[in-house]
């Protein structure tokens, strides 16, 4: 067997190892990971997401923060992150595709501190939530999300 044939044989046998370096693989892994995270967070948070738009938006903002922190680690491009959050908004939170696309763009804009400061804080809290999840697990993230909902409720009451 020649060296070239042996190298091709090894590469085809271990294609999954080489595949992990490709961006498409990372995108797929990110989507699978965030479907898992959103399912667990939805189950543990007990937020009335189907009846309360504020809860849906807070959940989405928090999840977007987690996604951005995850994406920064992997150097994922912003359009990829927007695609993932749009898919999660439609699949998990029941937004239609047009509303999900608009809301995803709002979340991207809110990533800038000057755009909407309260939303920026929520997104940053979600980014910290990824570290919280890694260190303490989903119950701690669920409690932090509940705290974020309560903080936004109080902010809305005090501003009215």
C-alpha positions in Angstrom: 0.0 0.0 0.0 1.4 3.4 -0.9 1.6 6.3 1.5 -1.1 8.2 -0.3 -3.6 5.3 -0.2 -2.8 4.8 3.5 -3.4 8.5 4.3 -6.7 8.6 2.4 -7.8 5.5 4.2 -6.9 7.0 7.6 -8.6 10.2 6.7 -11.8 8.5 5.6 -11.8 6.3 8.7 -11.4 9.3 11.0 -13.4 11.8 9.1 -15.5 12.6 12.2 -12.3 13.9 13.9 -11.5 16.2 11.0 -15.1 17.2 10.7 -15.0 18.9 14.2 -12.8 21.6 12.9 -15.3 22.7 10.3 -17.6 25.6 11.1 -20.7 23.7 9.9 -20.0 21.1 12.6 -19.7 23.8 15.3 -23.0 25.4 14.1 -24.8 22.1 14.3 -23.3 21.4 17.8 -24.3 24.8 19.0 -27.9 24.3 17.7 -28.1 20.9 19.4 -26.7 22.3 22.6 -29.1 25.2 22.7 -32.1 23.1 22.0 -31.1 21.0 25.0 -30.5 24.1 27.1 -33.8 25.7 26.1 -35.8 22.5 26.7 -34.3 22.1 30.2 -34.7 25.8 31.1 -38.3 25.8 29.8 -39.1 22.8 31.9 -37.4 24.1 35.1 -38.3 27.8 34.9 -42.1 27.3 35.0 -42.6 30.6 33.3 -46.0 31.1 31.6 -44.3 31.5 28.2 -47.4 30.8 26.1 -49.6 33.4 27.8 -47.2 36.2 28.8 -45.2 38.0 26.1 -42.9 39.6 28.7 -41.8 36.2 29.9 -41.2 35.0 26.4 -39.1 38.0 25.6 -37.1 37.8 28.8 -36.5 34.1 28.2 -35.3 34.8 24.6 -33.1 37.6 25.7 -31.5 35.5 28.4 -31.0 32.6 26.1 -29.5 34.9 23.4 -27.0 36.1 26.0 -26.0 32.5 26.7 -25.8 31.9 23.0 -23.6 34.9 22.4 -21.2 33.8 25.2 -21.1 30.3 23.7 -20.5 31.8 20.2 -17.7 34.0 21.4 -15.8 31.0 22.7 -16.0 29.3 19.3 -15.5 32.5 17.2 -18.9 32.0 15.6 -20.1 34.7 13.2 -23.0 36.9 14.3 -25.3 35.7 11.4 -24.9 32.2 12.6 -26.0 33.2 16.1 -28.9 35.1 14.7 -29.9 32.0 12.7 -29.8 29.8 15.8 -31.8 32.2 18.0 -34.4 32.7 15.2 -34.8 28.9 14.9 -35.2 28.7 18.7 -37.7 31.5 18.7 -39.9 29.7 16.2 -39.5 26.2 17.4 -39.5 26.7 21.2 -41.4 30.0 21.8 -44.0 29.9 19.0 -43.0 33.0 17.1 -43.7 33.1 13.4 -40.6 33.4 11.2 -41.1 37.1 10.4 -41.6 38.1 14.1 -38.7 35.8 15.1 -36.4 37.5 12.6 -37.4 41.0 13.7 -37.0 40.1 17.4 -33.6 38.4 16.7 -32.4 41.6 15.1 -33.7 43.6 18.1 -31.6 41.3 20.4 -28.5 41.9 18.3 -29.1 45.6 18.5 -29.7 45.4 22.2 -26.3 43.8 22.6 -25.0 47.3 22.3 -25.2 49.1 25.7 -26.6 52.3 24.3 -29.5 50.8 22.3 -31.7 49.5 25.1 -29.8 49.5 28.4 -32.3 47.2 30.2 -32.2 44.6 27.4 -28.4 44.9 27.3 -28.2 44.0 31.0 -30.5 41.0 30.4 -28.3 39.7 27.6 -25.2 40.2 29.7 -27.0 38.3 32.5 -27.7 35.5 30.1 -24.0 35.4 29.1 -23.1 35.1 32.7 -25.8 32.4 32.9 -23.7 30.2 30.6 -20.9 30.2 33.2 -23.5 29.6 35.9 -24.8 26.6 34.0 -21.3 25.2 33.7 -20.5 25.7 37.4 -23.8 25.1 39.2 -26.1 23.5 36.7 -29.6 24.2 35.3 -31.4 24.9 38.7 -29.0 27.8 39.3 -29.7 29.2 35.8 -33.4 28.8 36.3 -33.3 30.7 39.5 -31.2 33.4 37.9 -33.7 33.7 35.0 -36.6 34.0 37.6 -34.6 36.8 39.2 -34.2 38.5 35.9 -38.0 38.3 35.3 -38.6 39.8 38.7 -36.1 42.6 38.2 -37.7 43.6 34.9 -41.2 43.5 36.5 -40.1 45.8 39.3 -38.4 48.1 36.8 -41.6 48.3 34.8 -43.7 49.0 37.9 -41.3 51.8 39.0 -41.3 53.4 35.6 -45.1 53.5 35.3 
